[in-house]
């Protein structure tokens, strides 16, 4: 569940991008219901756009996309949030389990843009996809005329690594303080 932050310029405008990696989303048994951590729900609340990634070599990763999108729609039933559907591992065509046609069909159903990429062999495809999403988010936010897109006032999550580091530091300082006062 790492949080990645980058700043870059699109169309002459400085953009701050935060990507919350949301691992461990899976289907419950043989149903179309998803099982996910609470951290993922918090990320969904503050997100301005979504990138759904599956592997063309893993049909199960593809199957999770539709229920995850439905979960997001329960949290944001009326929001028009930009989304991308990215089929990764485009360099492993011999091991393909999900066709391009299936990916395009799902992207159309979800109302998103479809990209088939190989993060390993061509990072430009990944860059192009994220740039597309950032442009869509920028247009959407710009059309809100300064109003907040949603009435939610939730704090964006901090990197789990930083939270863990702060907790450990606090514990270390607290235990040193206790031992010093007992002398």
JOMOMO-V200216 format. One record per residue. N is the residue number from 1. PSI is psi as a letter, one per 30 degrees, with the letter a starting at -180 (* if undefined). NEAR is the number of other C-alpha atoms within 12 Angstrom. D_FIRST is the distance of its C-alpha to the first C-alpha in Angstrom with 2 decimals. Layout:
n->N psi->PSI near->NEAR d_first->D_FIRST
n->N psi->PSI near->NEAR d_first->D_FIRST
This chain:
n->1 psi->h near->24 d_first->0.00
n->2 psi->l near->20 d_first->3.79
n->3 psi->k near->23 d_first->6.65
n->4 psi->k near->19 d_first->9.70
n->5 psi->k near->15 d_first->13.16
n->6 psi->k near->15 d_first->16.46
n->7 psi->k near->15 d_first->19.97
n->8 psi->l near->18 d_first->22.56
n->9 psi->k near->15 d_first->25.70
n->10 psi->k near->21 d_first->26.44
n->11 psi->h near->13 d_first->30.04
n->12 psi->g near->9 d_first->30.87
n->13 psi->k near->14 d_first->28.26
n->14 psi->k near->14 d_first->25.58
n->15 psi->k near->20 d_first->22.13
n->16 psi->j near->18 d_first->18.97
n->17 psi->k near->24 d_first->15.93
n->18 psi->k near->26 d_first->12.40
n->19 psi->k near->29 d_first->9.86
n->20 psi->j near->31 d_first->6.59
n->21 psi->k near->24 d_first->4.95
n->22 psi->i near->29 d_first->5.10
n->23 psi->l near->22 d_first->5.97
n->24 psi->h near->18 d_first->8.71
n->25 psi->k near->32 d_first->10.92
n->26 psi->l near->25 d_first->14.41
n->27 psi->k near->22 d_first->17.97
n->28 psi->j near->17 d_first->19.80
n->29 psi->b near->11 d_first->22.59
n->30 psi->h near->12 d_first->24.83
n->31 psi->l near->12 d_first->24.25
n->32 psi->g near->21 d_first->22.66
n->33 psi->k near->20 d_first->20.57
n->34 psi->l near->26 d_first->16.81
n->35 psi->j near->23 d_first->14.94
n->36 psi->l near->24 d_first->11.51
n->37 psi->l near->16 d_first->9.76
n->38 psi->e near->16 d_first->11.06
n->39 psi->e near->25 d_first->7.89
n->40 psi->e near->30 d_first->8.27
n->41 psi->e near->28 d_first->11.88
n->42 psi->e near->23 d_first->11.52
n->43 psi->e near->31 d_first->9.84
n->44 psi->e near->35 d_first->12.72
n->45 psi->e near->31 d_first->15.25
n->46 psi->f near->29 d_first->14.90
n->47 psi->k near->35 d_first->14.39
n->48 psi->f near->34 d_first->17.57
n->49 psi->l near->38 d_first->16.91
n->50 psi->k near->39 d_first->14.98
n->51 psi->j near->39 d_first->14.52
n->52 psi->k near->41 d_first->14.71
n->53 psi->k near->40 d_first->14.62
n->54 psi->l near->40 d_first->16.45
n->55 psi->k near->34 d_first->18.39
n->56 psi->f near->33 d_first->22.16
n->57 psi->g near->23 d_first->22.56
n->58 psi->j near->22 d_first->20.63
n->59 psi->e near->21 d_first->22.22
n->60 psi->e near->23 d_first->19.82
n->61 psi->e near->29 d_first->16.91
n->62 psi->e near->35 d_first->19.50
n->63 psi->f near->30 d_first->20.55
n->64 psi->f near->32 d_first->17.21
n->65 psi->e near->36 d_first->17.51
n->66 psi->e near->31 d_first->20.53
n->67 psi->e near->27 d_first->19.42
n->68 psi->e near->34 d_first->16.06
n->69 psi->e near->36 d_first->18.30
n->70 psi->e near->19 d_first->20.66
n->71 psi->e near->24 d_first->18.06
n->72 psi->e near->33 d_first->17.30
n->73 psi->f near->20 d_first->21.11
n->74 psi->e near->15 d_first->21.58
n->75 psi->e near->22 d_first->19.51
n->76 psi->i near->23 d_first->21.23
n->77 psi->e near->14 d_first->24.48
n->78 psi->g near->11 d_first->26.50
n->79 psi->k near->20 d_first->24.14
n->80 psi->i near->25 d_first->24.73
n->81 psi->k near->33 d_first->21.27
n->82 psi->k near->31 d_first->21.24
n->83 psi->l near->36 d_first->19.30
n->84 psi->k near->38 d_first->19.25
n->85 psi->j near->41 d_first->19.30
n->86 psi->k near->40 d_first->18.66
n->87 psi->j near->42 d_first->20.13
n->88 psi->l near->38 d_first->18.94
n->89 psi->h near->30 d_first->20.98
n->90 psi->f near->30 d_first->24.19
n->91 psi->f near->20 d_first->25.78
n->92 psi->h near->21 d_first->25.88
n->93 psi->e near->20 d_first->28.53
n->94 psi->f near->12 d_first->30.31
n->95 psi->g near->15 d_first->27.39
n->96 psi->k near->21 d_first->26.82
n->97 psi->f near->25 d_first->26.25
n->98 psi->k near->30 d_first->25.53
n->99 psi->l near->24 d_first->28.25
n->100 psi->e near->27 d_first->28.03
n->101 psi->e near->16 d_first->30.18
n->102 psi->e near->24 d_first->27.69
n->103 psi->e near->35 d_first->24.93
n->104 psi->e near->23 d_first->27.38
n->105 psi->e near->18 d_first->28.52
n->106 psi->e near->31 d_first->25.10
n->107 psi->e near->30 d_first->24.34
n->108 psi->e near->18 d_first->27.76
n->109 psi->e near->19 d_first->27.22
n->110 psi->f near->28 d_first->24.00
n->111 psi->h near->19 d_first->25.69
n->112 psi->l near->28 d_first->23.47
n->113 psi->k near->30 d_first->24.09
n->114 psi->k near->35 d_first->23.78
n->115 psi->k near->37 d_first->23.07
n->116 psi->k near->36 d_first->23.48
n->117 psi->l near->31 d_first->22.22
n->118 psi->j near->26 d_first->21.87
n->119 psi->f near->24 d_first->19.11
n->120 psi->e near->14 d_first->20.92
n->121 psi->f near->14 d_first->24.39
n->122 psi->i near->17 d_first->24.24
n->123 psi->f near->18 d_first->21.58
n->124 psi->e near->16 d_first->24.04
n->125 psi->e near->23 d_first->23.22
n->126 psi->e near->28 d_first->19.52
n->127 psi->e near->18 d_first->20.78
n->128 psi->e near->22 d_first->23.33
n->129 psi->e near->33 d_first->20.93
n->130 psi->e near->35 d_first->18.71
n->131 psi->e near->25 d_first->22.00
n->132 psi->e near->28 d_first->23.33
n->133 psi->e near->33 d_first->20.49
n->134 psi->e near->37 d_first->20.89
n->135 psi->e near->28 d_first->24.63
n->136 psi->e near->25 d_first->24.34
n->137 psi->e near->29 d_first->22.15
n->138 psi->e near->28 d_first->24.64
n->139 psi->e near->22 d_first->27.56
n->140 psi->e near->24 d_first->26.20
n->141 psi->e near->22 d_first->25.57
n->142 psi->e near->16 d_first->28.94
n->143 psi->f near->14 d_first->30.69
n->144 psi->f near->14 d_first->29.72
n->145 psi->h near->11 d_first->32.45
n->146 psi->f near->10 d_first->30.53
n->147 psi->l near->12 d_first->29.59
n->148 psi->k near->15 d_first->26.09
n->149 psi->e near->26 d_first->24.83
n->150 psi->l near->22 d_first->23.83
n->151 psi->g near->11 d_first->25.16
n->152 psi->k near->17 d_first->21.88
n->153 psi->i near->11 d_first->21.56
n->154 psi->k near->14 d_first->18.02
n->155 psi->k near->12 d_first->16.36
n->156 psi->k near->22 d_first->13.36
n->157 psi->k near->27 d_first->10.36
n->158 psi->l near->23 d_first->10.30
n->159 psi->k near->22 d_first->7.96
n->160 psi->e near->19 d_first->7.07
n->161 psi->e near->15 d_first->9.22
n->162 psi->e near->16 d_first->11.93
n->163 psi->e near->15 d_first->12.07
n->164 psi->e near->13 d_first->12.54
n->165 psi->e near->14 d_first->15.06
n->166 psi->e near->15 d_first->16.92
n->167 psi->e near->14 d_first->17.21
n->168 psi->e near->14 d_first->18.60
n->169 psi->e near->14 d_first->20.91
n->170 psi->e near->14 d_first->22.19
n->171 psi->e near->14 d_first->22.89
n->172 psi->e near->14 d_first->24.69
n->173 psi->e near->14 d_first->26.73
n->174 psi->e near->14 d_first->27.61
n->175 psi->e near->14 d_first->28.81
n->176 psi->e near->14 d_first->30.84
n->177 psi->e near->13 d_first->32.37
n->178 psi->e near->12 d_first->33.45
n->179 psi->e near->11 d_first->35.07
n->180 psi->e near->10 d_first->36.85
n->181 psi->f near->9 d_first->38.32
n->182 psi->f near->8 d_first->39.65
n->183 psi->* near->7 d_first->41.90
